[in-house]
C-alpha cells in the first residue's frame, strides 16, 4: 500500500480491505473481466451490486481458507 500513497495504518481492517480491492482489480484485469465488471464509477454512498452479464462469464468468486489459525 505504500506504493499507492498509503503510508500509515497498514495493520488494521481498512488496510486489509484496500489490499483486497487492489488484488481483485488486478485479477479482473489479468482475466480480461475489468471492462465487464467496472464497479462504481462515482462515489455516492449508495449500495452497489453488480448485475449479472448475459452470455458472458460470471463474476469471480474467491474463498479464503485460513485453516485452524485465528483470524483476530
N, C-alpha and C positions, 0 to 999 in steps of 0.2 A: 503493500500500500504506500510506502514512502515514495515509490517511483511515480505514483499518481497524485502526489501532493498532500497526502495524509501522513503527518509525522507524529501525532500524539494519539493516545487511546487505542493502541494496537492490540490490547489484550481483553477487550470487552465484547459484548454481544453485537454492538454496532459494527465493529471491525470484522467480525465473523460474517455478518450479513453482507457487508460490502464485498468481502472476498468471494462469497458465494455468487453475488451478482456478476462480478468480473469473470469468474470461471464459467458461468452459464453463458454469458455473451460470447466468450472466446470459443466455447464448444459449438454454439449455434453458427458462428462464423465458419468454423472449420468444416461443419457438415453442410454448409450452404443453406441453412434454415433461417438465417438472420433477416432476410428480406421478407419471409413469410410471417415470422413472429417478431414484429418490430418492437413490441412493448408500448408503453405510454409515450406519446410524443410531446405532451406538455404536462406540467405538474399542476394538478388541480386539487388534489387531496381526496378525490373520489375513488371508490373501489374500482379496480381494473381487472377484468377477467378476459383471458384470451379465448376467442371464439374458434371452434374447430374449422379447419380448411377442407372444403370439399375436394375430392380427388387429389389429395396431397398427403404428405407424411404427417403423422400425428406429432404432438408436442413431445419433446424429450423429457423423460422422467428418470430420476436417479434415486436410489435408496441407499442410505449410508448405514452400514452395519459396524457398530463400534465394539461388538463382542461383549465381553464382561467388564470392560473399562467403564468407570464412572464418567459421565459427561459434564458433571457440575462439581 
